[in-house]
Structure formats: C-alpha cells, structure tokens
Amino acid sequence: MIGTIRTILSLDEPGLDLYRTLRRPLSHRRRGVFVAEGEKVVRRLLENDVEVVSVLMTADLLARHRNLLEQRQEGISVFIAGKKLLEEIVGFTCHQGIMAVGAVPPPLTLETIAAASRRPRILAATDHLTSAENTGIVVRNCAAFGVCGLMVGETSADPWLRRSVRNSMGTIFKLPIHYAENLAVALRTLRLHFGFRVFAAHPRPGSAPLFATDLSGDCCIVFGSEGEGITPAVLDACDQTITVPMAEGIDSLNVACASATIIYEWFRQNHEKAKDNKWGLYT
C-alpha cells in the first residue's frame, strides 16, 4: 500500500538520503538496503516479495504504477519529483524517471537452497569477481537458465549493489543468494554433503573443452575474474576445470559471456528432452 505521497522540489528534503548517496554503495549495504533504478527493474521489484521501502518517481509514472503500489502489504513512501531533479541524482540526462529503495533479503544457507531446489540442480559461484556490472549480468544469466542459487565468494562483489541490480534487470529479486565466508570450504561442503560436482570455468591449458564435458545432474560452476581467474585454493576445491573453446588467438571471454555459455550448456544437457513445460521452451 502507499503510506505517504510527497512532492519534492529539492534533494535536501528529509527521506531522500538514500537517493542522495548513490555513489556510496557500501553505506547502503551496511544499512541493509539496495537501490533499484529504471522502470522495468522497479516494476519487477514491485511484483516480487522483496520488501520495498520507498519509491522516487515522476507524477506520470505514479499513475502508471499506482495499482502495483497499492497491492503491496508494506506502507511505501512515495516521492514525486520532476525528471530534471532525478537526472541530478544520477548525474546524467538519460534517466527513466523512477527509482526505488528496497530491503536486502536475509542470506540463505546452502542447506536451504539445496532442499528447496528441484533436481537436477545447478548452482553458480563467484570467486574474486569484483565488477558489480559483470555480477549483475551473471545473475541475469543464472535466472535465465534455471540456476537455483548464487554463491558469492568472500572476495566477490555483492549482487545487491546498485549497478549489479540494474544489470540483472531485476532478476536478482528471484535468485537465492548464499554468502560464503570461505568459498573453498563451501564448495567442498557441496561436494561431500550435497552430492554436487564442482566445475571451475578456467580457460587455461589442460582444462576440458565444454562440448566434451558431462554436466548432467547436480553441478556447481565457479566463475572468476578476467584478470586473475580463479584462486588456487578455490581451484583445489573443484572436481574439474573446463573451458569454452575459441578461435586461435583468443584466450578468454568476458565472464558475463562465459557464464551464459556454460550455464546454458548445463541447461541443454539436462533439459533438452524434458517432457514438462517448466522451462517455457517446449510450446
């Protein structure tokens, strides 16, 4: 439901501090909140179960999204502003006229994610992936191909950072997240206690080509940074390293492209002959 509606003329007005501090994302995470921007992302937020704190938008967009706001259970503060003021917040002129603040959901345990997931199960993990933009695209790829959860390594960017939420196109609102205090230990737990095979996406000599890799059944795929790849401790916790074969002279893909390719191959191997219509491909 809509708690309050207030028209604002200045960014200094009370209640706007979370919007004024977009360039200090770590302060948002310490407060347990995130920022969603853009009409499609905010709409997906309003359509999901994630708690919404406030929305900042133009008057015409309030009219467009009022029904969704009224259907929410929590009381949402709505701020109305002109588009020029919104552009002042983000620092550029190409702005869609709507932003929102939400509460970051509590992280989930591996046990919870594994128990709630339908077999065959796939998890993705990030190791030393520090780019929020790439993290958001990895999240979007995970959602597209049925990944049941994302394990965020202790050296990786938080998927609830603003740029990650934006690049995920709101798919973060549906993807369970587990924060690993020690990713190598968490991967061993997956193998020993939950029966997952763990593969490292590692474009190095000796890695098995993707097309020759059996990805059937419960798997976890680990993705690292472009510059440093996957750390030795995490590699040691994996069953196998795999790579996407490429043309001569090209040694790697951006992690966003690599994750889409590898996760899709798991999806293809496990669901190509599926009889049900869960995945929306067999219509």
N, C-alpha and C positions, 0 to 999 in steps of 0.2 A: 504494500500500500504506500501511498505517498504520505510522508509525515508532514513535511513543510515544503512550500514553494516560495522562493525568494528571488527577486530580480536583483542582479548585482551590476554595479557600474564601475567598480574598481577591484583590483586583485588584492587589495589590502583589507577587504571586508572579512569579518570573522567566519570561520568554517572553511576557508579556501586554502589553508596552509598546505594541505596535501597536494593540491594542484600547483601551488607556487614552487614546490620543491621537486619538480620532476627530474631535475638534473642531480638529485641526491638520492639515488635509488636505494642505497644501503640503509638510509634512515627510514625509508618506507618498510623495508623488511624487518628492521628492529621493532617497528610498531605493529608488525603482523598484517600489513595491508599491501595491496598492489593497485596499480593504475591500469585501466583498460581505455584504449582510445580508438576512435573510428566507429562508424555506425554498425558495421557487421559484427565487430568484436563485442561492442556493448550490447547489442541485441542478443548475441549468444550468451552473454553473461546473464542477462535478464531472463533468459529461457532456461537457465540451469539452476542448480540448487546452491551454488556458491553465494554466500551472504553478500549483499550489496549495501554499502554504507551511504553513498551519495552519488548523484549524477549532476554533471555540469553540461548544459546544452543550450542551443538556441531555441527560441519560442516555437518555431515551426517543427522542430524535432520533438519537442514535448508533445505536441498534438499527435505526432505520428506514433510515439511510443507510450502514450498515456495508458492504454489498456494493459500493456505488459507491466508497467509500473504498479498499476492498481491491483494486479493479480498476485503480487509478491506478498509474503507473510510479514516481513520486517517493515518498519517505518523508514522510508528512504527520504533523505534530504535532497531536494531538487533545487538547483541553482540555475537561473536563466540569465544568459549573457549574450551580447552581440558577438558576431563571428570575429570581428576585429580584436575583441578582448581575448577570445580563445586563441587566436593566432599569436597574440602577445605572450601567452603562457608557453606555447611550444616553440616559439621562436622562428616560425616560417609561415608562409601565407597559404600553403596547400593544407588546409585542415578541414575535416568533415563536420565540425560543429558539435561534437559530442564526446564526452569523456566520463569515466566513472571510477569510483574507488570501491574496492571490494575487500573482504577479509580473507586472508590466505587460509585455506582449509588445513586442518591438522595433518601432519605427515602420517603415512601408513606404514605398518610393518610388512616385512616380506611375507610373514605368515598370513596376514590379512589379504594381501594381494593374490597370493598363490591360491588360497582357499576360495576366493570369490571368482576366480577365472575359469573359464570353460576350456577344456583340453581340445586340441593341442594348445599349449600356452607359449607365448613369447614375451620376453622382457627385453628392454634396451637399457644400456648403461652408458654413462658418460664419464670419461676419465680425463681430467685436465682440459676439458673443453670450456674455455673461458669466455668465448664470444656469446653474448646474450642473443644476438641476431641468429647465429647458427643454432643455438639451443632451441629457439622458438621454431625454426624450420624442422629440426629433428622431432620436436613434439608433434608438429603437424603431420609428418610422415608416419610417426607411431600411430596416431589416431586413424590415419587413412587405411592402414593395413592391419588393424586389429591387435596392436600391442597392448598387453594387459597392464603394463606399468612401466614407469621410467625410474631407474636407479640413478641418483645423482651422486657422483663421487665427491669426496671431500675437497677436491681442488677444482671443481667444475662450477660454472655459472648457475645460479638459481633460475629455474624456469619461470618463476613468478616475477622476475624483473620486467619492467615496463616494455622494453624492446623485445624481450622474449615473448611476452603475452601478445604483443602486436603481431610479431612474425608467425606466431602459432595460429593466427586468425581465430582465436577463441577456442581452439581445440584443447587447450590446457585445462579448460573447465571440466572436461570429461576424462582426463588421463590421470590415473592414480600415481602418486609420487612417493618414492621412498628415498630418504636422505641417508646415505651410507657414511658412517663415521670412519670406516676403513673399507674402501671398496674391495680390496683384495680379499679381506676376510668375508665380506658379504657374498662375494662370488663363490667362495669355497662352500659357504653355507648353502647356497643354491644347489651346488653340485651334490653335496653329501646328504642333505636333509630333504631336498625337494625334487631331486631327480632331473634337474636341468643339465643340459650340455651347454658349455660356455664357449663362445667363439669370439676371438678378437679380430676386428676389422683392421688389418695391419698390412699395408702394401709394401712388404719387404721380401727379399729373396727367401725362398723356402715356404712361403705361405701358399696354401692350397687355393687354386682358382675357384671362384664362386660357382661356376657351372658344374664343377666336379665334386661339390661339397653336399653331403647329405644333411639337410636341415629339417628333416621330418621330426615330429614330436616336440617335446618341451625344450626350448632353446633360449639362451640369453646372448645378445650381440652387444659387444663393447665397442664404443666409438671414442677415439681420442682426438687430440688437436692436430691441425695440419702441420704446425711447426715441429712439435716434439713427438707426435704419435702417442702410443700407449706406454705408460711407465713400466719398467721391468717387473716391479712387484705385482702389478695387475696382470701382465702377460703371463707370469708364472702361475697365476690362479686360473688361467683359461685352459680348456682342453685342446684348442687348435687355433691357429691363425689362418685367416682367409683374406683373399684379395680379389678385387674386381679387375679382370684382365683388360688392358688398354692398348691402344696403338703404340708402336715403338716411339720412344722419345717422350712419352707422357708417363710420369711416375705416380701420380695420385689424383684423386678427385677431391673437391671440397667436401667436407663432412656432411653437408646437407644433401649433396647428390649421392654420396656413397651410402648414406643411411637409407635413402629412398630405394636405391638399387638392391641392397642386401636384404632389407626387411621385406621388400616385395618378393624376392626370391623365396624367402621362408613362406610367405603368404601363398605363393603359387604352388610350391611343393605340397603344402598341407591342405589347401582348399580348392585346388583346380578341379577336383572331381566331386566337390561337396554336393550333396543332394538337397540340402536345405537352402533357404534364401537369406540366411542371416547376413551375408556379406553384400547383398544387393547386386550381385553380378550375374545372376542366372535367371533373369526375367525374359 
